[in-house]
């Protein structure tokens, strides 16, 4: 995450655009970490396909 944050800061300073890596499920790494919290708090039996996919990543 630090590497991505630094890249974003550099792009803002230089005026270049920044495109973060998008995973096969459509999330960026930051989104995966933010959305993946439900994997920690929900029972496995309550997971839908989306949390299962995020847990595999």
VMD Tcl script that draws the C-alpha trace (Angstrom):
set ca {
  {0.00 0.00 0.00}
  {2.83 2.37 0.75}
  {4.24 1.89 -2.73}
  {0.89 2.75 -4.29}
  {0.43 5.79 -2.03}
  {3.89 7.06 -2.98}
  {3.15 6.53 -6.67}
  {-0.07 8.53 -6.31}
  {1.78 11.37 -4.58}
  {4.45 11.41 -7.34}
  {1.81 11.52 -10.04}
  {0.11 14.47 -8.36}
  {3.39 16.38 -8.10}
  {4.41 15.68 -11.70}
  {0.95 16.06 -13.22}
  {0.98 12.56 -14.69}
  {-2.02 10.32 -14.31}
  {-1.83 7.24 -12.10}
  {-3.60 3.97 -12.84}
  {-3.50 1.41 -10.06}
  {-3.44 -2.31 -10.79}
  {-6.90 -3.78 -11.20}
  {-7.36 -7.39 -10.13}
  {-9.44 -9.91 -12.06}
  {-12.49 -9.24 -9.89}
  {-12.41 -5.51 -10.73}
  {-11.03 -4.32 -7.38}
  {-7.80 -2.45 -6.78}
  {-5.53 -3.62 -3.95}
  {-6.90 -0.91 -1.63}
  {-10.48 -1.86 -2.43}
  {-9.70 -5.52 -1.87}
  {-8.33 -4.77 1.59}
  {-11.25 -2.52 2.51}
  {-13.94 -4.90 1.25}
  {-12.15 -7.99 2.50}
  {-12.83 -7.13 6.12}
  {-16.19 -8.91 5.96}
  {-14.26 -12.12 5.39}
  {-12.87 -11.72 8.90}
  {-16.18 -10.94 10.59}
  {-18.73 -13.16 8.86}
  {-19.14 -16.89 9.26}
  {-18.03 -18.88 6.24}
  {-21.56 -20.21 5.81}
  {-22.83 -16.62 5.39}
  {-20.37 -15.70 2.62}
  {-21.66 -15.02 -0.88}
  {-19.58 -15.55 -4.01}
  {-17.96 -12.12 -3.81}
  {-16.34 -12.56 -0.36}
  {-15.23 -16.06 -1.36}
  {-13.51 -14.62 -4.43}
  {-11.85 -11.87 -2.37}
  {-10.63 -14.41 0.19}
  {-8.99 -16.43 -2.60}
  {-7.14 -13.33 -3.82}
}
mol new
graphics top color blue
foreach p $ca { graphics top sphere $p radius 0.5 }
foreach p [lrange $ca 0 end-1] q [lrange $ca 1 end] { graphics top cylinder $p $q radius 0.2 }
display resetview
